[in-house]
Amino acid sequence: MQRTLNNKDFLLSAGAANGSDPIVEYVLLGKDVKQGIFAWINFGVDARTSIPMNPATFCAAEGCKVNPAVQSA
């Protein structure tokens, strides 16, 4: 898998350009990571926008299946 550097990451640059902090915030739930982590992100949704999506998988009660359009890409 190819690694994307932060300065080349579209999501990081788009979030930062709008004044958001696109990095996950977190706190430990105890003195050790084994006790758990609470993490959160901030995001917004523009309900007026409609963008066609091409998901990697389709999930139903029977489980998830790879989207053939993505698999062949």
MARFI-214478 format. One record per atom (N, C-alpha, C, O): atom name; chain; residue number from 1; residue in one letter; x, y, z. Coordinates in steps of 0.05 Angstrom, whole numbers. Layout:
BEGIN
<pt atom="CA" chain="A" n="NUM" res="A" px="X" py="Y" pz="Z"/>
...
END
This chain:
BEGIN
<pt atom="N" chain="A" n="1" res="M" px="17" py="-23" pz="0"/>
<pt atom="CA" chain="A" n="1" res="M" px="0" py="0" pz="0"/>
<pt atom="C" chain="A" n="1" res="M" px="18" py="25" pz="0"/>
<pt atom="O" chain="A" n="1" res="M" px="37" py="26" pz="15"/>
<pt atom="N" chain="A" n="2" res="Q" px="11" py="44" pz="-17"/>
<pt atom="CA" chain="A" n="2" res="Q" px="27" py="69" pz="-19"/>
<pt atom="C" chain="A" n="2" res="Q" px="19" py="88" pz="4"/>
<pt atom="O" chain="A" n="2" res="Q" px="-5" py="91" pz="9"/>
<pt atom="N" chain="A" n="3" res="R" px="38" py="100" pz="16"/>
<pt atom="CA" chain="A" n="3" res="R" px="33" py="119" pz="38"/>
<pt atom="C" chain="A" n="3" res="R" px="30" py="147" pz="27"/>
<pt atom="O" chain="A" n="3" res="R" px="45" py="155" pz="9"/>
<pt atom="N" chain="A" n="4" res="T" px="10" py="161" pz="37"/>
<pt atom="CA" chain="A" n="4" res="T" px="6" py="189" pz="29"/>
<pt atom="C" chain="A" n="4" res="T" px="16" py="207" pz="51"/>
<pt atom="O" chain="A" n="4" res="T" px="8" py="205" pz="74"/>
<pt atom="N" chain="A" n="5" res="L" px="35" py="225" pz="44"/>
<pt atom="CA" chain="A" n="5" res="L" px="45" py="244" pz="64"/>
<pt atom="C" chain="A" n="5" res="L" px="25" py="265" pz="70"/>
<pt atom="O" chain="A" n="5" res="L" px="8" py="272" pz="53"/>
<pt atom="N" chain="A" n="6" res="N" px="25" py="276" pz="95"/>
<pt atom="CA" chain="A" n="6" res="N" px="6" py="296" pz="103"/>
<pt atom="C" chain="A" n="6" res="N" px="4" py="319" pz="84"/>
<pt atom="O" chain="A" n="6" res="N" px="-18" py="329" pz="79"/>
<pt atom="N" chain="A" n="7" res="N" px="27" py="329" pz="74"/>
<pt atom="CA" chain="A" n="7" res="N" px="26" py="352" pz="56"/>
<pt atom="C" chain="A" n="7" res="N" px="15" py="346" pz="29"/>
<pt atom="O" chain="A" n="7" res="N" px="11" py="365" pz="13"/>
<pt atom="N" chain="A" n="8" res="K" px="10" py="321" pz="22"/>
<pt atom="CA" chain="A" n="8" res="K" px="-2" py="313" pz="-3"/>
<pt atom="C" chain="A" n="8" res="K" px="-30" py="302" pz="1"/>
<pt atom="O" chain="A" n="8" res="K" px="-43" py="294" pz="-19"/>
<pt atom="N" chain="A" n="9" res="D" px="-40" py="301" pz="25"/>
<pt atom="CA" chain="A" n="9" res="D" px="-66" py="289" pz="32"/>
<pt atom="C" chain="A" n="9" res="D" px="-88" py="309" pz="27"/>
<pt atom="O" chain="A" n="9" res="D" px="-89" py="330" pz="40"/>
<pt atom="N" chain="A" n="10" res="F" px="-106" py="302" pz="9"/>
<pt atom="CA" chain="A" n="10" res="F" px="-128" py="320" pz="2"/>
<pt atom="C" chain="A" n="10" res="F" px="-146" py="326" pz="26"/>
<pt atom="O" chain="A" n="10" res="F" px="-154" py="349" pz="30"/>
<pt atom="N" chain="A" n="11" res="L" px="-153" py="306" pz="42"/>
<pt atom="CA" chain="A" n="11" res="L" px="-171" py="310" pz="64"/>
<pt atom="C" chain="A" n="11" res="L" px="-158" py="329" pz="85"/>
<pt atom="O" chain="A" n="11" res="L" px="-172" py="346" pz="96"/>
<pt atom="N" chain="A" n="12" res="L" px="-133" py="326" pz="90"/>
<pt atom="CA" chain="A" n="12" res="L" px="-120" py="343" pz="110"/>
<pt atom="C" chain="A" n="12" res="L" px="-119" py="372" pz="99"/>
<pt atom="O" chain="A" n="12" res="L" px="-125" py="391" pz="114"/>
<pt atom="N" chain="A" n="13" res="S" px="-111" py="375" pz="74"/>
<pt atom="CA" chain="A" n="13" res="S" px="-109" py="402" pz="63"/>
<pt atom="C" chain="A" n="13" res="S" px="-137" py="416" pz="61"/>
<pt atom="O" chain="A" n="13" res="S" px="-139" py="440" pz="66"/>
<pt atom="N" chain="A" n="14" res="A" px="-157" py="401" pz="53"/>
<pt atom="CA" chain="A" n="14" res="A" px="-184" py="412" pz="51"/>
<pt atom="C" chain="A" n="14" res="A" px="-195" py="420" pz="78"/>
<pt atom="O" chain="A" n="14" res="A" px="-207" py="442" pz="81"/>
<pt atom="N" chain="A" n="15" res="G" px="-191" py="403" pz="98"/>
<pt atom="CA" chain="A" n="15" res="G" px="-200" py="409" pz="125"/>
<pt atom="C" chain="A" n="15" res="G" px="-186" py="433" pz="136"/>
<pt atom="O" chain="A" n="15" res="G" px="-198" py="451" pz="148"/>
<pt atom="N" chain="A" n="16" res="A" px="-160" py="434" pz="133"/>
<pt atom="CA" chain="A" n="16" res="A" px="-144" py="456" pz="144"/>
<pt atom="C" chain="A" n="16" res="A" px="-151" py="483" pz="130"/>
<pt atom="O" chain="A" n="16" res="A" px="-150" py="504" pz="142"/>
<pt atom="N" chain="A" n="17" res="A" px="-157" py="482" pz="104"/>
<pt atom="CA" chain="A" n="17" res="A" px="-163" py="506" pz="89"/>
<pt atom="C" chain="A" n="17" res="A" px="-189" py="519" pz="98"/>
<pt atom="O" chain="A" n="17" res="A" px="-192" py="543" pz="95"/>
<pt atom="N" chain="A" n="18" res="N" px="-207" py="503" pz="110"/>
<pt atom="CA" chain="A" n="18" res="N" px="-232" py="514" pz="120"/>
<pt atom="C" chain="A" n="18" res="N" px="-231" py="521" pz="150"/>
<pt atom="O" chain="A" n="18" res="N" px="-251" py="527" pz="162"/>
<pt atom="N" chain="A" n="19" res="G" px="-207" py="521" pz="161"/>
<pt atom="CA" chain="A" n="19" res="G" px="-204" py="529" pz="189"/>
<pt atom="C" chain="A" n="19" res="G" px="-208" py="506" pz="208"/>
<pt atom="O" chain="A" n="19" res="G" px="-209" py="511" pz="232"/>
<pt atom="N" chain="A" n="20" res="S" px="-212" py="482" pz="198"/>
<pt atom="CA" chain="A" n="20" res="S" px="-216" py="459" pz="216"/>
<pt atom="C" chain="A" n="20" res="S" px="-189" py="446" pz="222"/>
<pt atom="O" chain="A" n="20" res="S" px="-169" py="450" pz="209"/>
<pt atom="N" chain="A" n="21" res="D" px="-189" py="430" pz="243"/>
<pt atom="CA" chain="A" n="21" res="D" px="-166" py="413" pz="249"/>
<pt atom="C" chain="A" n="21" res="D" px="-173" py="385" pz="241"/>
<pt atom="O" chain="A" n="21" res="D" px="-188" py="371" pz="256"/>
<pt atom="N" chain="A" n="22" res="P" px="-163" py="375" pz="219"/>
<pt atom="CA" chain="A" n="22" res="P" px="-171" py="349" pz="208"/>
<pt atom="C" chain="A" n="22" res="P" px="-158" py="325" pz="222"/>
<pt atom="O" chain="A" n="22" res="P" px="-162" py="302" pz="214"/>
<pt atom="N" chain="A" n="23" res="I" px="-143" py="330" pz="243"/>
<pt atom="CA" chain="A" n="23" res="I" px="-129" py="309" pz="257"/>
<pt atom="C" chain="A" n="23" res="I" px="-147" py="299" pz="280"/>
<pt atom="O" chain="A" n="23" res="I" px="-160" py="315" pz="293"/>
<pt atom="N" chain="A" n="24" res="V" px="-148" py="273" pz="284"/>
<pt atom="CA" chain="A" n="24" res="V" px="-164" py="261" pz="306"/>
<pt atom="C" chain="A" n="24" res="V" px="-154" py="271" pz="333"/>
<pt atom="O" chain="A" n="24" res="V" px="-130" py="270" pz="338"/>
<pt atom="N" chain="A" n="25" res="E" px="-172" py="280" pz="350"/>
<pt atom="CA" chain="A" n="25" res="E" px="-165" py="287" pz="377"/>
<pt atom="C" chain="A" n="25" res="E" px="-170" py="263" pz="394"/>
<pt atom="O" chain="A" n="25" res="E" px="-187" py="247" pz="388"/>
<pt atom="N" chain="A" n="26" res="Y" px="-155" py="260" pz="416"/>
<pt atom="CA" chain="A" n="26" res="Y" px="-159" py="236" pz="433"/>
<pt atom="C" chain="A" n="26" res="Y" px="-150" py="242" pz="461"/>
<pt atom="O" chain="A" n="26" res="Y" px="-133" py="259" pz="466"/>
<pt atom="N" chain="A" n="27" res="V" px="-160" py="226" pz="480"/>
<pt atom="CA" chain="A" n="27" res="V" px="-151" py="226" pz="508"/>
<pt atom="C" chain="A" n="27" res="V" px="-150" py="196" pz="517"/>
<pt atom="O" chain="A" n="27" res="V" px="-166" py="180" pz="508"/>
<pt atom="N" chain="A" n="28" res="L" px="-132" py="190" pz="534"/>
<pt atom="CA" chain="A" n="28" res="L" px="-131" py="164" pz="546"/>
<pt atom="C" chain="A" n="28" res="L" px="-152" py="162" pz="568"/>
<pt atom="O" chain="A" n="28" res="L" px="-158" py="182" pz="581"/>
<pt atom="N" chain="A" n="29" res="L" px="-165" py="139" pz="570"/>
<pt atom="CA" chain="A" n="29" res="L" px="-186" py="135" pz="590"/>
<pt atom="C" chain="A" n="29" res="L" px="-174" py="124" pz="617"/>
<pt atom="O" chain="A" n="29" res="L" px="-189" py="117" pz="635"/>
<pt atom="N" chain="A" n="30" res="G" px="-148" py="124" pz="619"/>
<pt atom="CA" chain="A" n="30" res="G" px="-135" py="115" pz="644"/>
<pt atom="C" chain="A" n="30" res="G" px="-106" py="123" pz="641"/>
<pt atom="O" chain="A" n="30" res="G" px="-98" py="140" pz="626"/>
<pt atom="N" chain="A" n="31" res="K" px="-89" py="110" pz="657"/>
<pt atom="CA" chain="A" n="31" res="K" px="-61" py="116" pz="656"/>
<pt atom="C" chain="A" n="31" res="K" px="-46" py="100" pz="635"/>
<pt atom="O" chain="A" n="31" res="K" px="-23" py="106" pz="629"/>
<pt atom="N" chain="A" n="32" res="D" px="-60" py="81" pz="622"/>
<pt atom="CA" chain="A" n="32" res="D" px="-47" py="64" pz="602"/>
<pt atom="C" chain="A" n="32" res="D" px="-66" py="61" pz="579"/>
<pt atom="O" chain="A" n="32" res="D" px="-90" py="60" pz="582"/>
<pt atom="N" chain="A" n="33" res="V" px="-55" py="58" pz="555"/>
<pt atom="CA" chain="A" n="33" res="V" px="-71" py="55" pz="531"/>
<pt atom="C" chain="A" n="33" res="V" px="-89" py="30" pz="532"/>
<pt atom="O" chain="A" n="33" res="V" px="-110" py="29" pz="519"/>
<pt atom="N" chain="A" n="34" res="K" px="-80" py="11" pz="547"/>
<pt atom="CA" chain="A" n="34" res="K" px="-96" py="-14" pz="551"/>
<pt atom="C" chain="A" n="34" res="K" px="-123" py="-8" pz="564"/>
<pt atom="O" chain="A" n="34" res="K" px="-142" py="-24" pz="562"/>
<pt atom="N" chain="A" n="35" res="Q" px="-125" py="14" pz="578"/>
<pt atom="CA" chain="A" n="35" res="Q" px="-150" py="21" pz="591"/>
<pt atom="C" chain="A" n="35" res="Q" px="-170" py="35" pz="572"/>
<pt atom="O" chain="A" n="35" res="Q" px="-193" py="40" pz="579"/>
<pt atom="N" chain="A" n="36" res="G" px="-160" py="41" pz="549"/>
<pt atom="CA" chain="A" n="36" res="G" px="-178" py="53" pz="528"/>
<pt atom="C" chain="A" n="36" res="G" px="-170" py="80" pz="519"/>
<pt atom="O" chain="A" n="36" res="G" px="-156" py="95" pz="533"/>
<pt atom="N" chain="A" n="37" res="I" px="-181" py="87" pz="496"/>
<pt atom="CA" chain="A" n="37" res="I" px="-177" py="114" pz="484"/>
<pt atom="C" chain="A" n="37" res="I" px="-204" py="124" pz="476"/>
<pt atom="O" chain="A" n="37" res="I" px="-220" py="110" pz="464"/>
<pt atom="N" chain="A" n="38" res="F" px="-209" py="150" pz="481"/>
<pt atom="CA" chain="A" n="38" res="F" px="-233" py="163" pz="471"/>
<pt atom="C" chain="A" n="38" res="F" px="-223" py="182" pz="449"/>
<pt atom="O" chain="A" n="38" res="F" px="-207" py="199" pz="455"/>
<pt atom="N" chain="A" n="39" res="A" px="-233" py="179" pz="425"/>
<pt atom="CA" chain="A" n="39" res="A" px="-224" py="196" pz="402"/>
<pt atom="C" chain="A" n="39" res="A" px="-248" py="208" pz="388"/>
<pt atom="O" chain="A" n="39" res="A" px="-270" py="197" pz="388"/>
<pt atom="N" chain="A" n="40" res="W" px="-244" py="232" pz="376"/>
<pt atom="CA" chain="A" n="40" res="W" px="-265" py="245" pz="362"/>
<pt atom="C" chain="A" n="40" res="W" px="-253" py="263" pz="340"/>
<pt atom="O" chain="A" n="40" res="W" px="-230" py="270" pz="340"/>
<pt atom="N" chain="A" n="41" res="I" px="-271" py="269" pz="320"/>
<pt atom="CA" chain="A" n="41" res="I" px="-264" py="287" pz="299"/>
<pt atom="C" chain="A" n="41" res="I" px="-288" py="306" pz="295"/>
<pt atom="O" chain="A" n="41" res="I" px="-310" py="301" pz="303"/>
<pt atom="N" chain="A" n="42" res="N" px="-282" py="329" pz="283"/>
<pt atom="CA" chain="A" n="42" res="N" px="-303" py="348" pz="276"/>
<pt atom="C" chain="A" n="42" res="N" px="-307" py="347" pz="246"/>
<pt atom="O" chain="A" n="42" res="N" px="-288" py="346" pz="231"/>
<pt atom="N" chain="A" n="43" res="F" px="-332" py="348" pz="238"/>
<pt atom="CA" chain="A" n="43" res="F" px="-337" py="348" pz="209"/>
<pt atom="C" chain="A" n="43" res="F" px="-364" py="362" pz="204"/>
<pt atom="O" chain="A" n="43" res="F" px="-380" py="364" pz="223"/>
<pt atom="N" chain="A" n="44" res="G" px="-368" py="370" pz="180"/>
<pt atom="CA" chain="A" n="44" res="G" px="-393" py="383" pz="173"/>
<pt atom="C" chain="A" n="44" res="G" px="-405" py="370" pz="148"/>
<pt atom="O" chain="A" n="44" res="G" px="-391" py="357" pz="132"/>
<pt atom="N" chain="A" n="45" res="V" px="-431" py="373" pz="145"/>
<pt atom="CA" chain="A" n="45" res="V" px="-445" py="361" pz="122"/>
<pt atom="C" chain="A" n="45" res="V" px="-460" py="384" pz="108"/>
<pt atom="O" chain="A" n="45" res="V" px="-475" py="398" pz="121"/>
<pt atom="N" chain="A" n="46" res="D" px="-456" py="386" pz="82"/>
<pt atom="CA" chain="A" n="46" res="D" px="-472" py="405" pz="66"/>
<pt atom="C" chain="A" n="46" res="D" px="-495" py="390" pz="54"/>
<pt atom="O" chain="A" n="46" res="D" px="-492" py="376" pz="34"/>
<pt atom="N" chain="A" n="47" res="A" px="-519" py="393" pz="66"/>
<pt atom="CA" chain="A" n="47" res="A" px="-542" py="378" pz="57"/>
<pt atom="C" chain="A" n="47" res="A" px="-552" py="387" pz="30"/>
<pt atom="O" chain="A" n="47" res="A" px="-569" py="373" pz="18"/>
<pt atom="N" chain="A" n="48" res="R" px="-543" py="409" pz="20"/>
<pt atom="CA" chain="A" n="48" res="R" px="-551" py="419" pz="-7"/>
<pt atom="C" chain="A" n="48" res="R" px="-535" py="406" pz="-30"/>
<pt atom="O" chain="A" n="48" res="R" px="-543" py="409" pz="-53"/>
<pt atom="N" chain="A" n="49" res="T" px="-514" py="392" pz="-23"/>
<pt atom="CA" chain="A" n="49" res="T" px="-496" py="382" pz="-43"/>
<pt atom="C" chain="A" n="49" res="T" px="-502" py="352" pz="-49"/>
<pt atom="O" chain="A" n="49" res="T" px="-508" py="337" pz="-31"/>
<pt atom="N" chain="A" n="50" res="S" px="-501" py="345" pz="-74"/>
<pt atom="CA" chain="A" n="50" res="S" px="-505" py="317" pz="-82"/>
<pt atom="C" chain="A" n="50" res="S" px="-481" py="309" pz="-99"/>
<pt atom="O" chain="A" n="50" res="S" px="-477" py="319" pz="-121"/>
<pt atom="N" chain="A" n="51" res="I" px="-466" py="290" pz="-89"/>
<pt atom="CA" chain="A" n="51" res="I" px="-442" py="280" pz="-103"/>
<pt atom="C" chain="A" n="51" res="I" px="-445" py="250" pz="-107"/>
<pt atom="O" chain="A" n="51" res="I" px="-449" py="236" pz="-87"/>
<pt atom="N" chain="A" n="52" res="P" px="-442" py="240" pz="-131"/>
<pt atom="CA" chain="A" n="52" res="P" px="-444" py="211" pz="-135"/>
<pt atom="C" chain="A" n="52" res="P" px="-421" py="197" pz="-120"/>
<pt atom="O" chain="A" n="52" res="P" px="-398" py="205" pz="-120"/>
<pt atom="N" chain="A" n="53" res="M" px="-428" py="175" pz="-107"/>
<pt atom="CA" chain="A" n="53" res="M" px="-409" py="160" pz="-91"/>
<pt atom="C" chain="A" n="53" res="M" px="-404" py="132" pz="-103"/>
<pt atom="O" chain="A" n="53" res="M" px="-423" py="121" pz="-116"/>
<pt atom="N" chain="A" n="54" res="N" px="-381" py="122" pz="-101"/>
<pt atom="CA" chain="A" n="54" res="N" px="-374" py="95" pz="-110"/>
<pt atom="C" chain="A" n="54" res="N" px="-361" py="80" pz="-87"/>
<pt atom="O" chain="A" n="54" res="N" px="-336" py="80" pz="-85"/>
<pt atom="N" chain="A" n="55" res="P" px="-377" py="68" pz="-69"/>
<pt atom="CA" chain="A" n="55" res="P" px="-366" py="55" pz="-45"/>
<pt atom="C" chain="A" n="55" res="P" px="-348" py="31" pz="-52"/>
<pt atom="O" chain="A" n="55" res="P" px="-351" py="18" pz="-73"/>
<pt atom="N" chain="A" n="56" res="A" px="-329" py="26" pz="-34"/>
<pt atom="CA" chain="A" n="56" res="A" px="-311" py="3" pz="-38"/>
<pt atom="C" chain="A" n="56" res="A" px="-326" py="-23" pz="-33"/>
<pt atom="O" chain="A" n="56" res="A" px="-319" py="-44" pz="-45"/>
<pt atom="N" chain="A" n="57" res="T" px="-346" py="-23" pz="-15"/>
<pt atom="CA" chain="A" n="57" res="T" px="-361" py="-47" pz="-9"/>
<pt atom="C" chain="A" n="57" res="T" px="-391" py="-40" pz="-7"/>
<pt atom="O" chain="A" n="57" res="T" px="-398" py="-17" pz="-2"/>
<pt atom="N" chain="A" n="58" res="F" px="-407" py="-61" pz="-9"/>
<pt atom="CA" chain="A" n="58" res="F" px="-436" py="-59" pz="-4"/>
<pt atom="C" chain="A" n="58" res="F" px="-441" py="-78" pz="19"/>
<pt atom="O" chain="A" n="58" res="F" px="-434" py="-102" pz="17"/>
<pt atom="N" chain="A" n="59" res="C" px="-454" py="-69" pz="40"/>
<pt atom="CA" chain="A" n="59" res="C" px="-460" py="-86" pz="63"/>
<pt atom="C" chain="A" n="59" res="C" px="-489" py="-90" pz="68"/>
<pt atom="O" chain="A" n="59" res="C" px="-505" py="-71" pz="64"/>
<pt atom="N" chain="A" n="60" res="A" px="-497" py="-114" pz="75"/>
<pt atom="CA" chain="A" n="60" res="A" px="-524" py="-121" pz="81"/>
<pt atom="C" chain="A" n="60" res="A" px="-524" py="-141" pz="104"/>
<pt atom="O" chain="A" n="60" res="A" px="-503" py="-147" pz="115"/>
<pt atom="N" chain="A" n="61" res="A" px="-547" py="-152" pz="111"/>
<pt atom="CA" chain="A" n="61" res="A" px="-549" py="-171" pz="134"/>
<pt atom="C" chain="A" n="61" res="A" px="-531" py="-196" pz="129"/>
<pt atom="O" chain="A" n="61" res="A" px="-521" py="-208" pz="148"/>
<pt atom="N" chain="A" n="62" res="E" px="-528" py="-203" pz="103"/>
<pt atom="CA" chain="A" n="62" res="E" px="-512" py="-227" pz="97"/>
<pt atom="C" chain="A" n="62" res="E" px="-482" py="-222" pz="98"/>
<pt atom="O" chain="A" n="62" res="E" px="-466" py="-240" pz="97"/>
<pt atom="N" chain="A" n="63" res="G" px="-474" py="-197" pz="101"/>
<pt atom="CA" chain="A" n="63" res="G" px="-446" py="-190" pz="102"/>
<pt atom="C" chain="A" n="63" res="G" px="-439" py="-169" pz="81"/>
<pt atom="O" chain="A" n="63" res="G" px="-457" py="-157" pz="68"/>
<pt atom="N" chain="A" n="64" res="C" px="-413" py="-164" pz="77"/>
<pt atom="CA" chain="A" n="64" res="C" px="-404" py="-144" pz="58"/>
<pt atom="C" chain="A" n="64" res="C" px="-392" py="-157" pz="33"/>
<pt atom="O" chain="A" n="64" res="C" px="-378" py="-177" pz="35"/>
<pt atom="N" chain="A" n="65" res="K" px="-396" py="-144" pz="10"/>
<pt atom="CA" chain="A" n="65" res="K" px="-385" py="-153" pz="-15"/>
<pt atom="C" chain="A" n="65" res="K" px="-370" py="-130" pz="-28"/>
<pt atom="O" chain="A" n="65" res="K" px="-379" py="-107" pz="-27"/>
<pt atom="N" chain="A" n="66" res="V" px="-348" py="-136" pz="-41"/>
<pt atom="CA" chain="A" n="66" res="V" px="-332" py="-116" pz="-55"/>
<pt atom="C" chain="A" n="66" res="V" px="-348" py="-106" pz="-78"/>
<pt atom="O" chain="A" n="66" res="V" px="-360" py="-121" pz="-93"/>
<pt atom="N" chain="A" n="67" res="N" px="-347" py="-80" pz="-82"/>
<pt atom="CA" chain="A" n="67" res="N" px="-360" py="-67" pz="-105"/>
<pt atom="C" chain="A" n="67" res="N" px="-344" py="-75" pz="-130"/>
<pt atom="O" chain="A" n="67" res="N" px="-321" py="-68" pz="-132"/>
<pt atom="N" chain="A" n="68" res="P" px="-357" py="-88" pz="-150"/>
<pt atom="CA" chain="A" n="68" res="P" px="-342" py="-97" pz="-174"/>
<pt atom="C" chain="A" n="68" res="P" px="-329" py="-73" pz="-189"/>
<pt atom="O" chain="A" n="68" res="P" px="-308" py="-76" pz="-201"/>
<pt atom="N" chain="A" n="69" res="A" px="-342" py="-49" pz="-188"/>
<pt atom="CA" chain="A" n="69" res="A" px="-331" py="-26" pz="-202"/>
<pt atom="C" chain="A" n="69" res="A" px="-305" py="-17" pz="-190"/>
<pt atom="O" chain="A" n="69" res="A" px="-287" py="-8" pz="-204"/>
<pt atom="N" chain="A" n="70" res="V" px="-302" py="-20" pz="-164"/>
<pt atom="CA" chain="A" n="70" res="V" px="-277" py="-12" pz="-150"/>
<pt atom="C" chain="A" n="70" res="V" px="-256" py="-34" pz="-153"/>
<pt atom="O" chain="A" n="70" res="V" px="-233" py="-28" pz="-156"/>
<pt atom="N" chain="A" n="71" res="Q" px="-265" py="-59" pz="-151"/>
<pt atom="CA" chain="A" n="71" res="Q" px="-246" py="-82" pz="-153"/>
<pt atom="C" chain="A" n="71" res="Q" px="-232" py="-82" pz="-179"/>
<pt atom="O" chain="A" n="71" res="Q" px="-208" py="-89" pz="-180"/>
<pt atom="N" chain="A" n="72" res="S" px="-245" py="-74" pz="-201"/>
<pt atom="CA" chain="A" n="72" res="S" px="-233" py="-76" pz="-227"/>
<pt atom="C" chain="A" n="72" res="S" px="-216" py="-51" pz="-233"/>
<pt atom="O" chain="A" n="72" res="S" px="-201" py="-50" pz="-253"/>
<pt atom="N" chain="A" n="73" res="A" px="-218" py="-30" pz="-217"/>
<pt atom="CA" chain="A" n="73" res="A" px="-204" py="-5" pz="-222"/>
<pt atom="C" chain="A" n="73" res="A" px="-175" py="-7" pz="-216"/>
<pt atom="O" chain="A" n="73" res="A" px="-160" py="12" pz="-219"/>
END
